[in-house]
Each structure stands twice: as structure tokens, then as C-alpha cells.
Amino acid sequence: MGTPTLATKMEAILTTKVPLPLSSSSSSNTPSLSLSSLSILSKTTRKLTSQTLIYKNTTQHYCPPRISAMSQTAPASVDSSTLPTQMKAWVYQEYGNVDVLSFDSNVKVPELKDDQVLIKVAAAALNPVDFKRRLGKFKASDSPLPTVPGYDVAGVVVKVGSQVKELKVGDEVYGDIHEKALEGPKQFGSLAEYTAVAGLPLAIETAYEGLEKAGFSAGKSILVLGGAGGVGSLVIQLAKQVFGASRVAATASTGKLEFLKSLGVDLAIDYTKEKFEDLPEKFDVVYDAVGEGERNVKAVKEGGSVVVLTGAVTPPGFRFVVTSNGEVLKKLNPYLESGKVKSIVDPKGPFSFDKVKEAFAYLETNRATGKVVIHPIS
């Protein structure tokens, strides 16, 4: 395999997601976040190690999500006067299906405050919350329309505010532009040529924080419902590699059972052929990433916990929506950089910027393996 490009590395970065705090001075109409939230890729040139797994006649590539690309970093200084005032972006003016999305080449580039930075977007990734937001499921707490969708982003700093000390032009950064997925997300997201960003990508934080809230610890067993998805695949790896699970079971369709086993699953359950709730074995924790309703509580041991990300909640299940101050990444960096916890890009991607509607439609089939990536952004 040849030397990876910056774009390839950005795609790998976007397969995990951890939201970090927004700046208290940010307005709902400007996607600008606190500089303390931004994470910089290492400035030491490092060879990217790619691991490959074959399943269902599909090649999957896994890359540690913290990567450097010094050979293709932006120049050390950029004259801000050369930056455009308008940019290309995907926008929706009303809530609805994928048809409400439209491509606009005349969206205003965000103006920065003194403590903010402007990012040239290299790649973005979609999460289920993106299409649920577009459908209007969170309209009561959403920002005003029109909306530029997108939570995950990776790119290069092209402009810095006068008070910025931690970052400089040319720094490669990656993140989630929203502190809270459902409460007051920004009006302008990552499906645009430029944005301001904080954090690290949402799935890995969701996976980790959910396990913590469930009281998961070494020696316990877990059942992951939706194990091949972006969150589920990370729950499996974190349970095994970080928390020390005694036994991990997970559900997936027939063609993805070998994929589950490659992640460390001890019991791979084909949901097209058997009902997980009818198995005699019960688990200390059930992590429901797909919304199985009252079925999930039938698989948990007495006194156990059920983490529910979507759908109906039946006791002892509890609803979980992630928030973060970024401390999780510090704990997980050794596992991410060593490859013990792998980031996963769906093999149908990346989708080009003009194929955002197709990317959304695919995501909404609930059949994606890992993350759906948009690249290049231009």
C-alpha cells in the first residue's frame, strides 16, 4: 500500500467521534467553538499502518484515528484576504426526506471572532442524528432553519483569531461541531467547504460514556444490539480492550457475523435467524444501539443495565444522549493509536460531495458498517 494522502487520513479520522465543549461566546448561527476543544494531529511525520479484513467479498480498511500528514499540510501562513467570502454547502430550508436537501454555491463563509479559527473542510461523516434532525425529530430544540447539516468534520486551519495561541494556520484538526447532539445544535454544520470546529468524532464517546453509565467493568458480560454499526462496533472493542469484558455477544445480519468475530465478539448472533431474547444466556449489560424496545430488557440479568440510544425505553433500560468535555480521548488514545480499537469506514464510501443525498439515503437504510464518509469536500 502506498503512502496515504491527507484525504485518506481524514477519512480514517472521521470514523470515531467525541464531542467537546462549545465556546460560551458562540452564537447559534455561527459554527465556532472554543479553541481548548480543538485537537491537533501530531506534527511528527508518522507512517500510517493499515489493517485489512475480508468479509462477504468486501475489503474493509481500518486505520488508527490519530494520524499525521505533514507532507500535505497547509502552508505556514495564509493571507486571509485571499479566502473566499462565499462557499459551497448542502442546505435544507424545511424538514423532510432527502429531497429537502439542496446544493448551494453561495453560502456565506463564517466570520470568526478573536478566539476562533476557520477550518477548510477535507472530509465529513454522517451519523444517524443527522437524518433524524433533518426529519424534524428535534425541531423543538433545534436552531432556526435554514440548516447546513453535518456533525463530524476533519480539515486544516486556514485562519486564526487574534487571541488564538494554541493553534496556527496549517494545523490539521478534526471534530464534532456540536456539544450536545439534540439541544441547540449549530445552524451551520460540516457539509460545507468551510466551518469552525471543536472536538473529536461522536460514536466513540457515545460508546464509552454509555458503558460507564451502565456501570460496566472488568469481568462482566455484555450484549451489543447492532454490533456492526458505527457505535456498536466501538462498544464491542471498548468492552473487550478497555473495560476487560469477560464475554461479548452482538447481533448482526448473516453477512456480518465474521466481521463481529474479527472485533472480538465471543457470540455472534444472526438476528435474521434467531431471537436474542430467547437465548438462555443473559448478560450484565445490554447496549441497544438500534432500538429493540422491550425486547432488550429480556436479555439482561437481574440487577443489570440496559443502555438505549434510540426507540422506546423499558425499565431497567435508560435513555442515553452523550455530552463530553473531551477527557475520554485522553483515556482512549493509547488504544486508538496502537490499533487495539479500530476505526471503520463503510466500504460503500467515501461518497463525493455531490453525492450527499445518496449518502443520506444509504445511511437511512440502517445497513452501514461503521461510518459513512463524505470526501472530497469541494
TORSE-25354 format. One record per residue (C-alpha): residue number from 1; residue in one letter; y, x, z negated. Coordinates in steps of 0.2 Angstrom, whole numbers, always signed. Layout:
% residues N
@resi=NUM; resn=A; py=Y; px=X; pz=Z
...
% end
This chain:
% residues 378
@resi=1; resn=M; py=+0; px=+0; pz=+0
@resi=2; resn=G; py=+17; px=+7; pz=+5
@resi=3; resn=T; py=+32; px=+9; pz=-6
@resi=4; resn=P; py=+38; px=-9; pz=-12
@resi=5; resn=T; py=+55; px=-15; pz=-6
@resi=6; resn=L; py=+68; px=-21; pz=-18
@resi=7; resn=A; py=+64; px=-39; pz=-12
@resi=8; resn=T; py=+46; px=-37; pz=-16
@resi=9; resn=K; py=+50; px=-31; pz=-33
@resi=10; resn=M; py=+62; px=-45; pz=-36
@resi=11; resn=E; py=+48; px=-57; pz=-31
@resi=12; resn=A; py=+37; px=-50; pz=-44
@resi=13; resn=I; py=+51; px=-51; pz=-57
@resi=14; resn=L; py=+53; px=-69; pz=-55
@resi=15; resn=T; py=+35; px=-74; pz=-59
@resi=16; resn=T; py=+40; px=-74; pz=-78
@resi=17; resn=K; py=+55; px=-82; pz=-86
@resi=18; resn=V; py=+63; px=-81; pz=-103
@resi=19; resn=P; py=+80; px=-90; pz=-106
@resi=20; resn=L; py=+93; px=-81; pz=-116
@resi=21; resn=P; py=+109; px=-87; pz=-124
@resi=22; resn=L; py=+124; px=-93; pz=-114
@resi=23; resn=S; py=+142; px=-87; pz=-117
@resi=24; resn=S; py=+151; px=-98; pz=-128
@resi=25; resn=S; py=+166; px=-97; pz=-116
@resi=26; resn=S; py=+156; px=-103; pz=-101
@resi=27; resn=S; py=+161; px=-120; pz=-93
@resi=28; resn=S; py=+149; px=-132; pz=-87
@resi=29; resn=N; py=+155; px=-129; pz=-69
@resi=30; resn=T; py=+153; px=-110; pz=-69
@resi=31; resn=P; py=+136; px=-102; pz=-69
@resi=32; resn=S; py=+142; px=-87; pz=-80
@resi=33; resn=L; py=+133; px=-81; pz=-96
@resi=34; resn=S; py=+136; px=-69; pz=-110
@resi=35; resn=L; py=+133; px=-50; pz=-105
@resi=36; resn=S; py=+122; px=-47; pz=-120
@resi=37; resn=S; py=+110; px=-59; pz=-112
@resi=38; resn=L; py=+108; px=-49; pz=-96
@resi=39; resn=S; py=+93; px=-37; pz=-94
@resi=40; resn=I; py=+94; px=-22; pz=-84
@resi=41; resn=L; py=+80; px=-15; pz=-74
@resi=42; resn=S; py=+76; px=+3; pz=-79
@resi=43; resn=K; py=+86; px=+16; pz=-69
@resi=44; resn=T; py=+72; px=+28; pz=-69
@resi=45; resn=T; py=+63; px=+28; pz=-52
@resi=46; resn=R; py=+45; px=+22; pz=-55
@resi=47; resn=K; py=+31; px=+19; pz=-44
@resi=48; resn=L; py=+25; px=+1; pz=-43
@resi=49; resn=T; py=+7; px=-2; pz=-47
@resi=50; resn=S; py=+0; px=-17; pz=-38
@resi=51; resn=Q; py=-16; px=-25; pz=-43
@resi=52; resn=T; py=-26; px=-36; pz=-32
@resi=53; resn=L; py=-38; px=-51; pz=-35
@resi=54; resn=I; py=-48; px=-60; pz=-21
@resi=55; resn=Y; py=-52; px=-78; pz=-24
@resi=56; resn=K; py=-55; px=-93; pz=-12
@resi=57; resn=N; py=-52; px=-82; pz=+3
@resi=58; resn=T; py=-34; px=-78; pz=-4
@resi=59; resn=T; py=-27; px=-62; pz=-9
@resi=60; resn=Q; py=-16; px=-63; pz=-25
@resi=61; resn=H; py=-5; px=-49; pz=-30
@resi=62; resn=Y; py=+0; px=-45; pz=-47
@resi=63; resn=C; py=+15; px=-34; pz=-52
@resi=64; resn=P; py=+22; px=-30; pz=-69
@resi=65; resn=P; py=+39; px=-39; pz=-70
@resi=66; resn=R; py=+49; px=-25; pz=-76
@resi=67; resn=I; py=+52; px=-13; pz=-61
@resi=68; resn=S; py=+65; px=-1; pz=-54
@resi=69; resn=A; py=+71; px=+1; pz=-36
@resi=70; resn=M; py=+83; px=+15; pz=-37
@resi=71; resn=S; py=+81; px=+19; pz=-19
@resi=72; resn=Q; py=+88; px=+2; pz=-14
@resi=73; resn=T; py=+101; px=-1; pz=-27
@resi=74; resn=A; py=+118; px=-6; pz=-23
@resi=75; resn=P; py=+132; px=+7; pz=-21
@resi=76; resn=A; py=+140; px=+13; pz=-37
@resi=77; resn=S; py=+156; px=+4; pz=-34
@resi=78; resn=V; py=+161; px=-11; pz=-23
@resi=79; resn=D; py=+178; px=-17; pz=-19
@resi=80; resn=S; py=+179; px=-34; pz=-25
@resi=81; resn=S; py=+192; px=-39; pz=-12
@resi=82; resn=T; py=+178; px=-37; pz=+1
@resi=83; resn=L; py=+167; px=-50; pz=-7
@resi=84; resn=P; py=+167; px=-67; pz=+2
@resi=85; resn=T; py=+176; px=-82; pz=-6
@resi=86; resn=Q; py=+163; px=-94; pz=+1
@resi=87; resn=M; py=+144; px=-93; pz=+1
@resi=88; resn=K; py=+128; px=-102; pz=+7
@resi=89; resn=A; py=+119; px=-113; pz=-5
@resi=90; resn=W; py=+107; px=-128; pz=-7
@resi=91; resn=V; py=+116; px=-143; pz=-14
@resi=92; resn=Y; py=+112; px=-161; pz=-19
@resi=93; resn=Q; py=+125; px=-175; pz=-21
@resi=94; resn=E; py=+114; px=-188; pz=-29
@resi=95; resn=Y; py=+97; px=-189; pz=-37
@resi=96; resn=G; py=+82; px=-192; pz=-27
@resi=97; resn=N; py=+67; px=-184; pz=-17
@resi=98; resn=V; py=+68; px=-168; pz=-7
@resi=99; resn=D; py=+78; px=-177; pz=+6
@resi=100; resn=V; py=+94; px=-177; pz=-5
@resi=101; resn=L; py=+94; px=-158; pz=-3
@resi=102; resn=S; py=+106; px=-151; pz=+10
@resi=103; resn=F; py=+111; px=-134; pz=+15
@resi=104; resn=D; py=+130; px=-130; pz=+13
@resi=105; resn=S; py=+138; px=-114; pz=+20
@resi=106; resn=N; py=+155; px=-117; pz=+12
@resi=107; resn=V; py=+152; px=-117; pz=-7
@resi=108; resn=K; py=+165; px=-108; pz=-17
@resi=109; resn=V; py=+159; px=-91; pz=-24
@resi=110; resn=P; py=+160; px=-92; pz=-43
@resi=111; resn=E; py=+176; px=-84; pz=-51
@resi=112; resn=L; py=+172; px=-73; pz=-66
@resi=113; resn=K; py=+181; px=-72; pz=-82
@resi=114; resn=D; py=+184; px=-55; pz=-90
@resi=115; resn=D; py=+167; px=-54; pz=-99
@resi=116; resn=Q; py=+157; px=-60; pz=-84
@resi=117; resn=V; py=+148; px=-52; pz=-70
@resi=118; resn=L; py=+144; px=-58; pz=-52
@resi=119; resn=I; py=+126; px=-57; pz=-45
@resi=120; resn=K; py=+121; px=-56; pz=-27
@resi=121; resn=V; py=+105; px=-65; pz=-27
@resi=122; resn=A; py=+90; px=-57; pz=-20
@resi=123; resn=A; py=+77; px=-70; pz=-24
@resi=124; resn=A; py=+74; px=-86; pz=-34
@resi=125; resn=A; py=+59; px=-95; pz=-40
@resi=126; resn=L; py=+56; px=-114; pz=-44
@resi=127; resn=N; py=+50; px=-122; pz=-59
@resi=128; resn=P; py=+44; px=-140; pz=-62
@resi=129; resn=V; py=+60; px=-143; pz=-71
@resi=130; resn=D; py=+69; px=-140; pz=-55
@resi=131; resn=F; py=+62; px=-155; pz=-46
@resi=132; resn=K; py=+62; px=-166; pz=-62
@resi=133; resn=R; py=+81; px=-163; pz=-64
@resi=134; resn=R; py=+84; px=-167; pz=-45
@resi=135; resn=L; py=+74; px=-183; pz=-48
@resi=136; resn=G; py=+87; px=-188; pz=-62
@resi=137; resn=K; py=+75; px=-187; pz=-76
@resi=138; resn=F; py=+88; px=-178; pz=-87
@resi=139; resn=K; py=+103; px=-186; pz=-80
@resi=140; resn=A; py=+109; px=-192; pz=-97
@resi=141; resn=S; py=+111; px=-173; pz=-102
@resi=142; resn=D; py=+114; px=-166; pz=-85
@resi=143; resn=S; py=+130; px=-158; pz=-79
@resi=144; resn=P; py=+140; px=-168; pz=-66
@resi=145; resn=L; py=+135; px=-169; pz=-48
@resi=146; resn=P; py=+135; px=-161; pz=-35
@resi=147; resn=T; py=+122; px=-148; pz=-41
@resi=148; resn=V; py=+116; px=-132; pz=-34
@resi=149; resn=P; py=+98; px=-131; pz=-41
@resi=150; resn=G; py=+88; px=-116; pz=-47
@resi=151; resn=Y; py=+85; px=-108; pz=-64
@resi=152; resn=D; py=+76; px=-92; pz=-60
@resi=153; resn=V; py=+86; px=-78; pz=-51
@resi=154; resn=A; py=+85; px=-59; pz=-48
@resi=155; resn=G; py=+98; px=-49; pz=-39
@resi=156; resn=V; py=+111; px=-35; pz=-40
@resi=157; resn=V; py=+128; px=-34; pz=-49
@resi=158; resn=V; py=+142; px=-34; pz=-37
@resi=159; resn=K; py=+157; px=-37; pz=-48
@resi=160; resn=V; py=+161; px=-35; pz=-66
@resi=161; resn=G; py=+174; px=-42; pz=-78
@resi=162; resn=S; py=+187; px=-31; pz=-86
@resi=163; resn=Q; py=+179; px=-32; pz=-103
@resi=164; resn=V; py=+161; px=-28; pz=-97
@resi=165; resn=K; py=+154; px=-12; pz=-105
@resi=166; resn=E; py=+135; px=-15; pz=-104
@resi=167; resn=L; py=+134; px=-17; pz=-85
@resi=168; resn=K; py=+140; px=-10; pz=-69
@resi=169; resn=V; py=+140; px=-13; pz=-51
@resi=170; resn=G; py=+123; px=-9; pz=-44
@resi=171; resn=D; py=+113; px=-14; pz=-59
@resi=172; resn=E; py=+98; px=-24; pz=-55
@resi=173; resn=V; py=+96; px=-39; pz=-66
@resi=174; resn=Y; py=+85; px=-54; pz=-67
@resi=175; resn=G; py=+86; px=-70; pz=-77
@resi=176; resn=D; py=+87; px=-89; pz=-81
@resi=177; resn=I; py=+105; px=-95; pz=-79
@resi=178; resn=H; py=+102; px=-110; pz=-92
@resi=179; resn=E; py=+100; px=-108; pz=-111
@resi=180; resn=K; py=+92; px=-124; pz=-113
@resi=181; resn=A; py=+82; px=-132; pz=-98
@resi=182; resn=L; py=+86; px=-150; pz=-102
@resi=183; resn=E; py=+103; px=-150; pz=-111
@resi=184; resn=G; py=+118; px=-147; pz=-101
@resi=185; resn=P; py=+111; px=-136; pz=-88
@resi=186; resn=K; py=+124; px=-127; pz=-77
@resi=187; resn=Q; py=+131; px=-136; pz=-61
@resi=188; resn=F; py=+128; px=-121; pz=-50
@resi=189; resn=G; py=+111; px=-113; pz=-50
@resi=190; resn=S; py=+102; px=-99; pz=-42
@resi=191; resn=L; py=+98; px=-106; pz=-25
@resi=192; resn=A; py=+114; px=-98; pz=-18
@resi=193; resn=E; py=+120; px=-81; pz=-12
@resi=194; resn=Y; py=+130; px=-78; pz=-27
@resi=195; resn=T; py=+129; px=-83; pz=-46
@resi=196; resn=A; py=+131; px=-76; pz=-63
@resi=197; resn=V; py=+115; px=-75; pz=-73
@resi=198; resn=A; py=+108; px=-71; pz=-90
@resi=199; resn=G; py=+91; px=-70; pz=-97
@resi=200; resn=L; py=+74; px=-67; pz=-90
@resi=201; resn=P; py=+62; px=-78; pz=-81
@resi=202; resn=L; py=+56; px=-97; pz=-92
@resi=203; resn=A; py=+37; px=-98; pz=-90
@resi=204; resn=I; py=+33; px=-83; pz=-101
@resi=205; resn=E; py=+45; px=-89; pz=-115
@resi=206; resn=T; py=+38; px=-106; pz=-114
@resi=207; resn=A; py=+20; px=-99; pz=-116
@resi=208; resn=Y; py=+24; px=-88; pz=-130
@resi=209; resn=E; py=+35; px=-99; pz=-140
@resi=210; resn=G; py=+23; px=-114; pz=-138
@resi=211; resn=L; py=+9; px=-103; pz=-146
@resi=212; resn=E; py=+20; px=-98; pz=-160
@resi=213; resn=K; py=+25; px=-116; pz=-164
@resi=214; resn=A; py=+7; px=-121; pz=-164
@resi=215; resn=G; py=+3; px=-108; pz=-177
@resi=216; resn=F; py=-9; px=-99; pz=-165
@resi=217; resn=S; py=-16; px=-82; pz=-172
@resi=218; resn=A; py=-30; px=-69; pz=-171
@resi=219; resn=G; py=-47; px=-77; pz=-172
@resi=220; resn=K; py=-43; px=-94; pz=-166
@resi=221; resn=S; py=-49; px=-103; pz=-151
@resi=222; resn=I; py=-38; px=-112; pz=-138
@resi=223; resn=L; py=-40; px=-124; pz=-123
@resi=224; resn=V; py=-27; px=-122; pz=-109
@resi=225; resn=L; py=-25; px=-138; pz=-98
@resi=226; resn=G; py=-18; px=-132; pz=-81
@resi=227; resn=G; py=-23; px=-114; pz=-83
@resi=228; resn=A; py=-19; px=-109; pz=-65
@resi=229; resn=G; py=-1; px=-114; pz=-66
@resi=230; resn=G; py=+14; px=-104; pz=-70
@resi=231; resn=V; py=+14; px=-107; pz=-88
@resi=232; resn=G; py=-4; px=-110; pz=-91
@resi=233; resn=S; py=-9; px=-93; pz=-83
@resi=234; resn=L; py=+3; px=-84; pz=-95
@resi=235; resn=V; py=-4; px=-94; pz=-110
@resi=236; resn=I; py=-21; px=-88; pz=-106
@resi=237; resn=Q; py=-16; px=-70; pz=-105
@resi=238; resn=L; py=-4; px=-70; pz=-120
@resi=239; resn=A; py=-18; px=-79; pz=-131
@resi=240; resn=K; py=-30; px=-65; pz=-126
@resi=241; resn=Q; py=-19; px=-50; pz=-125
@resi=242; resn=V; py=-6; px=-53; pz=-138
@resi=243; resn=F; py=-12; px=-66; pz=-151
@resi=244; resn=G; py=-30; px=-60; pz=-151
@resi=245; resn=A; py=-39; px=-76; pz=-147
@resi=246; resn=S; py=-57; px=-77; pz=-151
@resi=247; resn=R; py=-61; px=-89; pz=-137
@resi=248; resn=V; py=-51; px=-96; pz=-122
@resi=249; resn=A; py=-55; px=-111; pz=-112
@resi=250; resn=A; py=-45; px=-118; pz=-97
@resi=251; resn=T; py=-45; px=-131; pz=-84
@resi=252; resn=A; py=-43; px=-129; pz=-65
@resi=253; resn=S; py=-49; px=-136; pz=-49
@resi=254; resn=T; py=-65; px=-129; pz=-41
@resi=255; resn=G; py=-57; px=-115; pz=-31
@resi=256; resn=K; py=-48; px=-108; pz=-45
@resi=257; resn=L; py=-61; px=-105; pz=-58
@resi=258; resn=E; py=-64; px=-87; pz=-53
@resi=259; resn=F; py=-45; px=-84; pz=-55
@resi=260; resn=L; py=-46; px=-91; pz=-73
@resi=261; resn=K; py=-60; px=-79; pz=-77
@resi=262; resn=S; py=-50; px=-65; pz=-70
@resi=263; resn=L; py=-37; px=-69; pz=-83
@resi=264; resn=G; py=-49; px=-68; pz=-97
@resi=265; resn=V; py=-55; px=-86; pz=-99
@resi=266; resn=D; py=-72; px=-87; pz=-108
@resi=267; resn=L; py=-75; px=-105; pz=-102
@resi=268; resn=A; py=-68; px=-111; pz=-86
@resi=269; resn=I; py=-69; px=-130; pz=-84
@resi=270; resn=D; py=-68; px=-138; pz=-67
@resi=271; resn=Y; py=-58; px=-154; pz=-70
@resi=272; resn=T; py=-64; px=-162; pz=-54
@resi=273; resn=K; py=-82; px=-162; pz=-61
@resi=274; resn=E; py=-81; px=-164; pz=-80
@resi=275; resn=K; py=-70; px=-171; pz=-93
@resi=276; resn=F; py=-64; px=-158; pz=-105
@resi=277; resn=E; py=-63; px=-170; pz=-119
@resi=278; resn=D; py=-81; px=-174; pz=-118
@resi=279; resn=L; py=-87; px=-157; pz=-122
@resi=280; resn=P; py=-95; px=-154; pz=-139
@resi=281; resn=E; py=-84; px=-139; pz=-142
@resi=282; resn=K; py=-67; px=-142; pz=-150
@resi=283; resn=F; py=-53; px=-130; pz=-151
@resi=284; resn=D; py=-40; px=-124; pz=-164
@resi=285; resn=V; py=-26; px=-126; pz=-152
@resi=286; resn=V; py=-24; px=-136; pz=-136
@resi=287; resn=Y; py=-10; px=-131; pz=-124
@resi=288; resn=D; py=-6; px=-145; pz=-112
@resi=289; resn=A; py=+4; px=-139; pz=-98
@resi=290; resn=V; py=+1; px=-154; pz=-86
@resi=291; resn=G; py=+2; px=-169; pz=-96
@resi=292; resn=E; py=-15; px=-176; pz=-100
@resi=293; resn=G; py=-9; px=-189; pz=-113
@resi=294; resn=E; py=-21; px=-195; pz=-126
@resi=295; resn=R; py=-35; px=-185; pz=-119
@resi=296; resn=N; py=-28; px=-169; pz=-125
@resi=297; resn=V; py=-30; px=-173; pz=-144
@resi=298; resn=K; py=-48; px=-177; pz=-141
@resi=299; resn=A; py=-52; px=-159; pz=-138
@resi=300; resn=V; py=-43; px=-152; pz=-154
@resi=301; resn=K; py=-52; px=-148; pz=-170
@resi=302; resn=E; py=-47; px=-157; pz=-186
@resi=303; resn=G; py=-31; px=-149; pz=-193
@resi=304; resn=G; py=-27; px=-141; pz=-176
@resi=305; resn=S; py=-12; px=-142; pz=-165
@resi=306; resn=V; py=-8; px=-149; pz=-148
@resi=307; resn=V; py=+6; px=-142; pz=-138
@resi=308; resn=V; py=+13; px=-154; pz=-125
@resi=309; resn=L; py=+25; px=-149; pz=-111
@resi=310; resn=T; py=+26; px=-165; pz=-101
@resi=311; resn=G; py=+19; px=-183; pz=-102
@resi=312; resn=A; py=+15; px=-194; pz=-117
@resi=313; resn=V; py=+13; px=-186; pz=-134
@resi=314; resn=T; py=-1; px=-192; pz=-146
@resi=315; resn=P; py=-2; px=-185; pz=-164
@resi=316; resn=P; py=-6; px=-172; pz=-169
@resi=317; resn=G; py=+2; px=-167; pz=-152
@resi=318; resn=F; py=+21; px=-161; pz=-152
@resi=319; resn=R; py=+33; px=-161; pz=-138
@resi=320; resn=F; py=+40; px=-143; pz=-134
@resi=321; resn=V; py=+55; px=-138; pz=-125
@resi=322; resn=V; py=+59; px=-119; pz=-125
@resi=323; resn=T; py=+75; px=-111; pz=-131
@resi=324; resn=S; py=+77; px=-92; pz=-134
@resi=325; resn=N; py=+88; px=-78; pz=-140
@resi=326; resn=G; py=+78; px=-66; pz=-130
@resi=327; resn=E; py=+68; px=-57; pz=-144
@resi=328; resn=V; py=+52; px=-62; pz=-136
@resi=329; resn=L; py=+54; px=-50; pz=-121
@resi=330; resn=K; py=+55; px=-35; pz=-134
@resi=331; resn=K; py=+38; px=-40; pz=-141
@resi=332; resn=L; py=+30; px=-43; pz=-124
@resi=333; resn=N; py=+37; px=-28; pz=-114
@resi=334; resn=P; py=+23; px=-16; pz=-118
@resi=335; resn=Y; py=+10; px=-29; pz=-112
@resi=336; resn=L; py=+21; px=-33; pz=-96
@resi=337; resn=E; py=+24; px=-15; pz=-91
@resi=338; resn=S; py=+6; px=-10; pz=-94
@resi=339; resn=G; py=-1; px=-24; pz=-83
@resi=340; resn=K; py=-11; px=-32; pz=-98
@resi=341; resn=V; py=-1; px=-48; pz=-95
@resi=342; resn=K; py=+1; px=-50; pz=-76
@resi=343; resn=S; py=+15; px=-59; pz=-66
@resi=344; resn=I; py=+8; px=-71; pz=-52
@resi=345; resn=V; py=+16; px=-76; pz=-36
@resi=346; resn=D; py=+9; px=-91; pz=-27
@resi=347; resn=P; py=+1; px=-85; pz=-11
@resi=348; resn=K; py=+10; px=-98; pz=+0
@resi=349; resn=G; py=+26; px=-89; pz=-4
@resi=350; resn=P; py=+38; px=-82; pz=-3
@resi=351; resn=F; py=+47; px=-96; pz=+6
@resi=352; resn=S; py=+63; px=-91; pz=+16
@resi=353; resn=F; py=+80; px=-98; pz=+11
@resi=354; resn=D; py=+79; px=-111; pz=+25
@resi=355; resn=K; py=+63; px=-117; pz=+18
@resi=356; resn=V; py=+69; px=-123; pz=+1
@resi=357; resn=K; py=+64; px=-141; pz=+5
@resi=358; resn=E; py=+46; px=-136; pz=+9
@resi=359; resn=A; py=+46; px=-125; pz=-7
@resi=360; resn=F; py=+51; px=-140; pz=-17
@resi=361; resn=A; py=+38; px=-151; pz=-8
@resi=362; resn=Y; py=+24; px=-139; pz=-12
@resi=363; resn=L; py=+29; px=-137; pz=-30
@resi=364; resn=E; py=+28; px=-155; pz=-32
@resi=365; resn=T; py=+10; px=-156; pz=-27
@resi=366; resn=N; py=+6; px=-148; pz=-43
@resi=367; resn=R; py=-6; px=-136; pz=-34
@resi=368; resn=A; py=+4; px=-120; pz=-35
@resi=369; resn=T; py=-4; px=-105; pz=-43
@resi=370; resn=G; py=+9; px=-95; pz=-53
@resi=371; resn=K; py=+27; px=-96; pz=-47
@resi=372; resn=V; py=+35; px=-102; pz=-31
@resi=373; resn=V; py=+47; px=-89; pz=-25
@resi=374; resn=I; py=+62; px=-91; pz=-13
@resi=375; resn=H; py=+66; px=-75; pz=-3
@resi=376; resn=P; py=+76; px=-68; pz=+5
@resi=377; resn=I; py=+92; px=-77; pz=+0
@resi=378; resn=S; py=+104; px=-76; pz=+15
% end
